[in-house]
Amino acid sequence: MGRNCRVGFDVRMSRNTGIGTYIQGLVEAFRATGVVNARSIKYFGSYADPDGQNIVSCHPFRSSIYSIAEQLEYPLCLQQCELWHAPHYNIPYWKGNAKLVVTIHDLIHWIFRKDFFTPLQALYAGKMLTRTVKKADQIIAVSRKTRDDLITHFDADPEKISVIYEGVDERFRPTEDVNKIEAVRDKYNLPETYFLYVGMIKPHKNVLWLLHLFGNLIEENRVDAGLVLVGRKDKKYPAGYEALSALKNKDRIVHIPYVEEDELLHLYSGALALIHPSLYEGFGLTLLEAMACGTPVLACRAASIPEVVGDAACLIDSCAHHEMMDAIVRLEKSDSLREDFKKRGLRHVSQFRWENAAKETAEVYERVLGK
């Protein structure tokens, strides 16, 4: 990429879960590989890498996302760039002469608008996604499922969509450091053996269903292991999901709102398996993080999940209550089954690298700037 091809990259959400991981992965890979000339890209907002180091200089973009102030500040940012990369669909209403590349991670707010979100949230998502499809010079979708959803729900032009998979940070790797695994278990007072869920405690993640069926397994004495849930609760839940707000540690079920990155690595490594009961994912990075740690994965056959995990995970139909319960019991009892999925996962996850994502993203910049 030539020195005069200046790209503006919005990094304001770099500390968020999900999109923040995407931003950090690309920024680190851009720096490590040099596929985007460091003098040709400007980062707007505030950025710190996972270790808290400010490794890139940032230009001012102080407004909060989804705000009116954001739209007023956008023109000052865009006039410095030939191309603007928005890692989320909160795009500028007026982009001037700048080209626009937008990454869409999922359509959860639209697909589940009647189930889990307020009318205002649904209205905003619908308007911004409609505008993104119309105004973006190129859309990066993190999975074929997200691409297909854009085409189905918003009549997006397939020629304007590039599917670029996310990567897995190299810090997620198998570890046999028993002392560190036990230290994390002791710190959070975890059961000797446990299954693990990692992700926000959101309705579409289907955690309430998981809690119900795992509670049944405990009552029926079908499992000896516990269940550990790692992730923050929402501030407010829709009707029918109030039990998530009241979630407390009990009966071998432990909730941990937040853990450090190093602790997450050892939680993955100490688990019998990761359970991911989600009804919808645009990608599903935690499944690959678990695989990278050598942890078997049990998930629902929903949305992008089969696409991302291939044959390396144990998949069951969404909301197939007894099928999920039976799979949990099998994984607890069978060392050979867990070892099989461990090997499959380690082979499969090796193809998901941030270096690849950075290279393919740089190619998108080149194509758009060359038009």
Wavefront OBJ file of the C-alpha trace (Angstrom):
o trace
v 0.000 0.000 0.000
v 1.497 3.319 -1.040
v 2.413 6.006 1.476
v -0.225 8.392 0.155
v -3.093 5.884 0.521
v -4.160 6.968 3.964
v -6.578 4.779 5.889
v -8.494 5.891 8.963
v -9.333 3.069 11.381
v -11.830 3.669 14.217
v -10.409 2.008 17.360
v -12.770 3.502 19.962
v -14.228 0.077 20.768
v -10.838 -1.599 21.281
v -11.583 -2.261 24.954
v -14.940 -3.900 24.256
v -15.454 -7.641 24.123
v -16.086 -9.065 20.663
v -15.461 -6.054 18.428
v -12.589 -5.007 20.683
v -10.895 -8.359 20.091
v -11.344 -7.831 16.347
v -9.769 -4.353 16.498
v -6.855 -5.539 18.636
v -6.241 -8.533 16.397
v -6.057 -6.416 13.234
v -3.964 -3.609 14.761
v -1.424 -6.091 16.143
v -1.266 -7.979 12.835
v -0.930 -4.773 10.790
v 2.085 -3.865 12.947
v 3.617 -7.345 12.929
v 3.273 -8.028 9.205
v 3.594 -4.577 7.687
v 0.882 -5.381 5.130
v -0.401 -1.860 5.769
v 2.354 0.740 5.762
v 2.490 2.276 9.247
v 2.712 5.755 7.704
v -0.398 5.208 5.602
v -2.828 4.335 8.396
v -4.205 6.533 11.156
v -5.951 5.167 14.228
v -8.759 7.308 15.627
v -9.895 7.098 19.236
v -8.113 5.532 22.194
v -6.267 2.245 21.917
v -4.384 -0.026 24.305
v -3.257 -3.557 23.506
v -4.250 -6.522 25.744
v -1.277 -5.792 28.023
v -2.361 -2.170 28.467
v 0.470 -0.731 26.384
v -0.238 2.202 24.053
v 1.713 0.800 21.135
v 0.181 2.962 18.404
v -0.346 6.700 18.311
v -3.968 7.700 17.990
v -5.691 10.752 16.582
v -8.587 12.367 18.431
v -12.065 10.874 18.177
v -13.626 11.574 21.553
v -17.347 11.116 20.906
v -19.201 8.081 22.195
v -20.432 5.533 19.709
v -24.132 5.732 18.746
v -24.188 9.420 19.730
v -25.186 12.598 17.882
v -21.782 14.023 18.819
v -20.189 11.136 16.945
v -21.857 12.223 13.716
v -20.730 15.826 14.264
v -17.110 14.767 14.831
v -16.933 12.314 11.926
v -16.258 14.969 9.218
v -13.137 16.171 11.073
v -11.791 12.623 11.036
v -12.800 11.669 7.520
v -11.225 14.725 5.893
v -7.837 13.332 6.973
v -8.365 10.042 5.165
v -8.914 8.621 1.730
v -10.629 5.571 3.236
v -12.414 5.062 6.545
v -12.667 1.602 8.132
v -15.586 1.324 10.556
v -15.355 -1.932 12.582
v -19.070 -1.713 13.398
v -22.172 -0.390 11.659
v -22.199 2.990 13.455
v -21.022 4.601 10.217
v -20.827 8.317 9.352
v -23.966 9.817 7.858
v -21.811 12.114 5.710
v -18.542 10.670 4.472
v -17.565 13.313 1.930
v -15.034 12.041 -0.594
v -13.688 9.295 1.650
v -14.192 5.669 0.706
v -15.953 3.549 3.302
v -15.174 -0.008 4.433
v -17.424 -1.454 7.162
v -17.048 -4.683 9.121
v -20.326 -6.389 10.042
v -19.992 -9.038 12.736
v -23.599 -10.170 13.051
v -27.219 -9.120 12.645
v -28.339 -10.081 16.154
v -30.068 -6.770 16.836
v -32.140 -7.182 13.692
v -32.826 -10.921 13.596
v -33.870 -10.995 17.270
v -35.394 -7.510 17.329
v -38.806 -8.787 18.492
v -37.386 -11.149 21.093
v -34.589 -9.510 23.035
v -34.286 -5.834 22.074
v -36.192 -2.603 22.553
v -38.019 -0.959 19.623
v -35.435 1.858 19.717
v -32.520 -0.596 19.464
v -34.230 -2.374 16.576
v -34.966 0.908 14.802
v -31.352 2.067 15.110
v -29.960 -1.281 13.917
v -32.335 -1.400 10.964
v -31.584 2.153 9.836
v -27.814 1.850 10.231
v -27.595 -1.552 8.546
v -29.738 -0.285 5.664
v -27.473 2.744 5.342
v -24.325 0.611 5.577
v -25.463 -1.661 2.763
v -26.195 1.395 0.624
v -23.204 3.616 1.442
v -20.298 1.233 2.036
v -17.853 0.786 -0.812
v -17.051 -2.635 0.617
v -18.389 -4.660 3.536
v -16.254 -7.141 5.438
v -18.365 -9.974 6.866
v -16.692 -12.189 9.462
v -18.471 -15.313 8.179
v -20.445 -16.580 5.197
v -23.474 -16.681 7.506
v -23.204 -12.949 8.183
v -22.805 -12.320 4.452
v -25.887 -14.404 3.683
v -27.901 -12.617 6.393
v -26.988 -9.243 4.875
v -28.166 -10.430 1.486
v -31.363 -12.008 2.851
v -32.457 -9.260 5.246
v -31.055 -6.124 3.589
v -30.714 -7.081 -0.075
v -26.968 -6.406 0.012
v -24.976 -6.704 -3.195
v -22.851 -9.892 -2.906
v -20.115 -8.211 -4.953
v -19.697 -5.631 -2.185
v -19.122 -8.217 0.551
v -15.771 -9.837 1.393
v -15.796 -12.704 3.901
v -12.719 -12.496 6.141
v -12.482 -14.824 9.125
v -11.153 -13.607 12.446
v -8.016 -15.037 14.018
v -7.079 -16.494 17.388
v -4.508 -14.754 19.548
v -1.350 -16.827 19.968
v -1.574 -16.514 23.748
v -4.331 -19.141 23.598
v -2.378 -22.381 23.497
v -2.271 -25.745 25.303
v -0.678 -25.564 28.735
v 0.226 -28.269 31.200
v 1.074 -25.859 33.997
v -0.950 -27.652 36.642
v 0.035 -25.174 39.336
v -1.459 -22.202 37.446
v -4.596 -24.147 36.552
v -5.060 -25.076 40.215
v -4.304 -21.512 41.324
v -7.158 -20.178 39.188
v -9.438 -22.948 40.437
v -8.595 -22.078 44.040
v -8.970 -18.322 43.504
v -12.548 -18.676 42.279
v -13.412 -21.708 44.444
v -14.269 -23.846 41.416
v -15.342 -27.507 41.433
v -12.593 -30.079 40.954
v -13.928 -30.779 37.452
v -16.090 -28.409 35.462
v -17.608 -27.511 32.133
v -17.091 -23.932 30.981
v -19.165 -21.252 29.282
v -17.440 -18.041 28.120
v -19.396 -15.068 26.797
v -21.772 -12.305 27.755
v -24.819 -13.460 29.725
v -27.211 -12.339 26.997
v -30.586 -13.892 26.099
v -29.554 -15.052 22.607
v -26.597 -16.898 24.142
v -29.173 -19.352 25.552
v -27.538 -19.418 28.993
v -30.875 -19.733 30.795
v -31.547 -22.946 28.898
v -28.083 -24.249 29.788
v -28.622 -23.464 33.467
v -31.928 -25.326 33.425
v -30.649 -28.493 31.810
v -27.396 -28.573 33.815
v -29.450 -28.181 36.977
v -31.473 -31.203 35.863
v -28.270 -33.205 35.362
v -27.163 -32.361 38.891
v -30.555 -33.251 40.397
v -30.566 -36.569 38.520
v -26.981 -37.323 39.661
v -25.894 -37.786 36.055
v -22.824 -35.536 36.328
v -20.134 -35.048 38.950
v -18.670 -31.913 37.358
v -19.792 -28.357 37.888
v -20.557 -25.542 35.454
v -18.512 -22.326 35.364
v -19.942 -19.282 33.570
v -17.516 -16.484 32.653
v -19.092 -13.253 31.406
v -20.870 -10.083 32.423
v -24.601 -9.783 32.908
v -26.686 -7.246 31.009
v -27.967 -4.211 32.894
v -31.537 -5.148 32.002
v -33.233 -8.273 30.635
v -36.442 -8.656 28.629
v -39.487 -10.357 30.115
v -38.890 -14.041 30.712
v -35.150 -13.703 31.315
v -35.164 -12.086 34.763
v -33.530 -15.216 36.207
v -30.280 -14.192 34.518
v -30.197 -11.043 36.648
v -30.618 -13.187 39.769
v -27.865 -15.635 38.749
v -25.796 -16.601 41.807
v -23.284 -19.295 42.697
v -25.004 -22.446 43.888
v -25.129 -26.225 43.474
v -21.813 -26.549 41.606
v -22.723 -23.648 39.301
v -20.275 -20.718 39.505
v -20.592 -17.333 37.812
v -17.477 -15.179 37.317
v -18.241 -11.767 35.777
v -14.681 -11.025 34.670
v -11.281 -12.731 34.540
v -7.846 -11.638 33.348
v -6.618 -12.896 29.966
v -4.064 -15.226 31.545
v -6.709 -16.610 33.873
v -9.008 -17.314 30.923
v -6.267 -19.367 29.284
v -6.012 -21.561 32.386
v -9.788 -21.764 32.824
v -10.031 -23.124 29.273
v -7.185 -25.552 29.923
v -8.691 -26.834 33.164
v -12.181 -27.439 31.754
v -13.575 -30.767 30.627
v -15.128 -28.926 27.674
v -16.468 -25.564 26.580
v -20.268 -25.532 26.257
v -21.628 -22.933 23.846
v -25.440 -23.122 23.633
v -25.876 -19.890 21.643
v -28.829 -19.484 19.272
v -26.885 -17.153 16.994
v -23.280 -16.153 16.363
v -21.796 -14.026 13.623
v -18.513 -15.859 14.165
v -17.967 -17.456 17.594
v -14.378 -16.678 18.585
v -14.539 -18.258 22.054
v -15.051 -21.681 20.451
v -11.773 -21.323 18.590
v -9.986 -19.960 21.676
v -11.008 -23.101 23.541
v -9.802 -25.315 20.696
v -6.464 -23.468 20.653
v -6.078 -24.395 24.344
v -6.803 -28.045 23.594
v -10.260 -27.891 25.160
v -13.102 -29.901 23.554
v -16.074 -27.855 22.341
v -19.783 -28.701 22.639
v -22.059 -26.269 20.795
v -25.423 -25.816 19.149
v -25.722 -26.262 15.412
v -26.847 -22.670 14.829
v -25.988 -19.732 12.536
v -22.243 -19.505 11.790
v -21.164 -22.092 14.365
v -21.010 -25.145 12.030
v -19.160 -23.021 9.459
v -16.532 -21.917 11.972
v -15.945 -25.168 13.896
v -16.299 -27.650 11.018
v -16.050 -31.232 12.275
v -13.822 -30.252 15.201
v -16.651 -29.763 17.726
v -19.493 -31.849 19.105
v -22.613 -30.209 17.644
v -26.212 -30.705 18.718
v -29.446 -29.183 17.443
v -30.442 -25.896 19.059
v -32.685 -26.409 22.091
v -32.469 -30.209 21.806
v -32.653 -30.583 25.582
v -31.956 -34.277 26.018
v -29.385 -34.341 23.208
v -27.359 -31.646 24.979
v -27.676 -33.410 28.332
v -26.546 -36.727 26.846
v -23.580 -35.034 25.144
v -22.475 -33.457 28.442
v -22.635 -36.833 30.177
v -20.663 -38.536 27.370
v -17.950 -35.880 27.439
v -17.575 -36.170 31.207
v -17.368 -39.957 31.207
v -15.218 -40.582 28.118
v -11.540 -39.618 28.178
v -11.137 -40.917 24.633
v -13.991 -38.757 23.310
v -12.480 -35.641 24.865
v -9.065 -36.523 23.477
v -10.542 -36.987 20.002
v -12.157 -33.544 20.020
v -8.990 -32.025 21.493
v -6.918 -33.300 18.548
v -9.520 -32.250 16.004
v -9.742 -28.787 17.528
v -5.991 -28.196 17.550
v -5.735 -29.173 13.876
v -8.734 -27.066 12.892
v -7.880 -23.857 14.742
v -4.459 -23.503 13.115
v -6.055 -21.986 9.994
v -7.513 -18.992 11.876
v -4.686 -16.446 12.070
v -4.835 -12.682 12.483
v -2.002 -12.387 9.973
v -4.308 -13.853 7.328
v -7.122 -11.504 8.322
v -4.774 -8.498 8.143
v -3.515 -9.470 4.692
v -7.027 -9.960 3.322
v -8.208 -6.695 4.913
v -5.299 -4.815 3.317
v -6.332 -6.301 -0.039
v -9.829 -4.881 0.496
v -8.307 -1.441 1.133
v -6.282 -1.718 -2.077
v -9.307 -2.704 -4.160
v -11.476 0.087 -2.788
v -8.790 2.747 -3.157
v -8.040 1.537 -6.648
v -11.602 2.077 -7.841
l 1 2 3 4 5 6 7 8 9 10 11 12 13 14 15 16 17 18 19 20 21 22 23 24 25 26 27 28 29 30 31 32 33 34 35 36 37 38 39 40 41 42 43 44 45 46 47 48 49 50 51 52 53 54 55 56 57 58 59 60 61 62 63 64 65 66 67 68 69 70 71 72 73 74 75 76 77 78 79 80 81 82 83 84 85 86 87 88 89 90 91 92 93 94 95 96 97 98 99 100 101 102 103 104 105 106 107 108 109 110 111 112 113 114 115 116 117 118 119 120 121 122 123 124 125 126 127 128 129 130 131 132 133 134 135 136 137 138 139 140 141 142 143 144 145 146 147 148 149 150 151 152 153 154 155 156 157 158 159 160 161 162 163 164 165 166 167 168 169 170 171 172 173 174 175 176 177 178 179 180 181 182 183 184 185 186 187 188 189 190 191 192 193 194 195 196 197 198 199 200 201 202 203 204 205 206 207 208 209 210 211 212 213 214 215 216 217 218 219 220 221 222 223 224 225 226 227 228 229 230 231 232 233 234 235 236 237 238 239 240 241 242 243 244 245 246 247 248 249 250 251 252 253 254 255 256 257 258 259 260 261 262 263 264 265 266 267 268 269 270 271 272 273 274 275 276 277 278 279 280 281 282 283 284 285 286 287 288 289 290 291 292 293 294 295 296 297 298 299 300 301 302 303 304 305 306 307 308 309 310 311 312 313 314 315 316 317 318 319 320 321 322 323 324 325 326 327 328 329 330 331 332 333 334 335 336 337 338 339 340 341 342 343 344 345 346 347 348 349 350 351 352 353 354 355 356 357 358 359 360 361 362 363 364 365 366 367 368 369 370 371
